[in-house]
Amino acid sequence: MQLEFFDVPSPCIGICQSDDKGQCLGCFRTRDERLNWTSFDSNERQKVIKRCQQRKKRKYAPAKAKVITVEASVAEQQPSLLEPASKSKLDNSNDLDFGDFEL
């Protein structure tokens, strides 16, 4: 363990608002970490700062893109309503002649 000659300063940057998880939008400390900061010793404060750095990295890390192959994306495309339907996709095996029906 390293000897501490100076007190670990608060990571607060003056943006004191909480997000939906209860983390500060400025320093990324949780409610409990902000409330108990003055009672933490130097070792606990350093751990809090490391956790805050990890939270900040996770929040600003680029979102993982979903990898889609070209074949899958083409197969899932909905046919256009503006273009005429291709005859190869139509099933004409059950054509009925409605001229024989009476109303």
C-alpha positions in Angstrom: 0.0 0.0 0.0 1.3 3.4 -0.9 1.6 6.1 1.8 -0.8 9.0 1.3 0.5 12.5 2.0 -2.4 14.3 0.5 -6.1 13.9 0.9 -7.9 12.4 -2.2 -9.9 15.3 -3.7 -13.6 15.0 -4.6 -14.2 14.2 -8.2 -17.1 16.6 -8.3 -17.1 19.0 -11.3 -20.1 21.0 -10.3 -22.7 19.3 -12.5 -24.8 18.0 -9.7 -27.7 16.2 -11.4 -28.7 12.5 -11.2 -29.6 10.3 -14.1 -32.2 7.5 -13.9 -29.7 5.1 -12.2 -28.9 7.6 -9.5 -25.5 8.4 -10.8 -24.2 12.0 -11.0 -24.1 13.3 -14.5 -20.8 15.2 -13.7 -18.7 12.9 -11.6 -20.5 9.5 -12.1 -20.7 8.8 -8.3 -23.8 7.0 -7.0 -26.0 8.6 -4.3 -24.4 6.6 -1.6 -20.9 7.5 -2.8 -21.7 11.2 -2.7 -23.4 11.0 0.6 -20.6 9.0 2.3 -17.6 10.7 0.6 -16.6 12.6 3.7 -16.6 9.4 5.8 -14.5 7.4 3.3 -10.8 6.9 4.0 -8.2 7.5 1.2 -8.3 3.9 0.0 -12.1 3.9 -0.3 -12.1 7.2 -2.1 -9.6 5.9 -4.7 -11.8 2.9 -5.3 -14.8 5.2 -5.8 -12.8 7.3 -8.3 -11.8 4.1 -10.3 -15.4 3.0 -10.4 -16.5 6.4 -11.6 -13.9 6.3 -14.4 -15.3 2.8 -15.4 -18.8 4.2 -15.5 -17.8 7.1 -17.6 -16.0 4.8 -20.1 -19.1 2.5 -20.3 -21.4 5.5 -20.9 -19.4 7.1 -23.6 -18.2 3.8 -25.3 -19.5 3.4 -28.8 -22.5 1.1 -28.9 -21.8 -2.3 -30.3 -23.2 -2.5 -33.8 -25.2 -5.6 -34.8 -23.5 -7.4 -37.6 -25.9 -8.3 -40.4 -24.8 -10.1 -43.5 -25.8 -8.8 -46.8 -27.7 -11.9 -47.7 -29.8 -11.7 -44.6 -30.6 -8.0 -45.0 -31.7 -8.5 -48.7 -33.8 -11.5 -47.7 -35.6 -9.6 -45.0 -36.5 -6.6 -47.1 -40.1 -6.0 -47.7 -41.1 -5.7 -51.4 -41.9 -2.3 -52.7 -45.6 -1.4 -53.1 -44.7 1.0 -55.9 -43.1 -1.5 -58.2 -45.1 -4.1 -60.1 -44.9 -7.6 -58.5 -42.6 -10.0 -60.2 -44.4 -13.0 -61.8 -41.9 -15.4 -60.3 -43.1 -14.7 -56.8 -46.8 -15.1 -57.6 -48.4 -18.5 -57.1 -50.9 -19.0 -59.9 -51.6 -22.6 -59.3 -55.0 -22.0 -57.7 -56.5 -19.7 -60.2 -60.3 -19.7 -60.0 -62.7 -18.6 -62.7 -65.3 -16.6 -60.9 -67.6 -16.4 -64.0 -69.3 -19.6 -63.0 -70.5 -18.3 -59.6 -74.0 -16.8 -59.2 -74.8 -14.0 -56.8 
